[in-house]
Amino acid sequence: MKEWLKKRTSKRQYELLRMLAFEYKRWKCRISAPKSYVTDIVRLHLGSGDRKLQGWLNVDMIGSDLDLDIADGQLPFSDDQFSVIVSQHVIEHLTLEDELIPLLKECFRCTKTDGKIWLSTPDMRKVAKSYIEQDSDDMIQDRQSRLPDWNFGDYPSQHFVNDMFHQGLEHRNLFDFELLEWVLNQVGYDHVTRVEEKDLIDAYPEFPPRNDDYQSVYVNASKI
C-alpha cells in the first residue's frame, strides 16, 4: 500500500496522507488511553519506539508498555511517581506552546523531588553552524556514518537543513541549549545542564547508543 501511494501521489500529497494516517492513530490512542495508571516502576521512557528497556515504563503511541499520545498534554500518572524520565529525539515532533510545554508540566508533576529528566533533540545551533560553515556536508557525513542505508539522493548538501527542520512535516521545532533551558525552567525544573550521550549511558547503561552527539543537544535537569 505504501509503495502504491508513493507511485500515484506527489511527495507533498503522500506526506499529507501519511500525516492524516498518523493523526488518526493519535486519535485512537487518545480515546483508549487510561485515566490513571498505577505501576511500581519509577523510571519513565517517553517515546520509546522499538527501544523498549527492561526496568523502565516504555511509553509510545504503538507497541509500548503503555500506549499514549504524549502530545495530549496529560499523563495518567500520580504526583511524584518517577525518579527519572528520559526522552530521546521526541520533543522536536511537538509544538512548543500547546504540546511540549503542557507535556513537560506533566512530567514535572510526575517527577519525584530530587528526580531528573533527560532530553535529547537535534541542536539548532549545530545545524545552523554546519550550514553556514560547511554547507551541511559534515552533517550528511555524520548521518551516513550512523545510518548506512540512509540516502540523501542527488540533492545539494544545502538541502539537508530543510530535512533537519521539517523531516517530511514531522518536525515542529528545533532547539538549542538556551531554548531548552528556558522551557525546562518555565515548567519548574532547575539545574539544567548540557550533557552528552555518554553521560546518559554512564548513568543508565541499558540505553543502546545512538552515537548522535554531533547533531544533538543533550540536557538533564532536576526537580528540587
Secondary structure, DSSP 8 states (H G I E B T S, - for coil): -HHHHHHHS-HHHHHHHHHHHHHHHHHHHHHHS-S----S--EEEET-TT---TTSEEEESSSSSEE--GGGS-----TT-EEEEEEES-GGGS-IIIIIHHHHHHHHHHEEEEEEEEEEEEBHHHHHHHHHHHTTHHHHHHHHHH-TT---TT--GGGHHHHHHHTTTT----B-HHHHHHHHHHHT-EEEEEE-HHHHHHH-TTS-----TTTEEEEEEE--
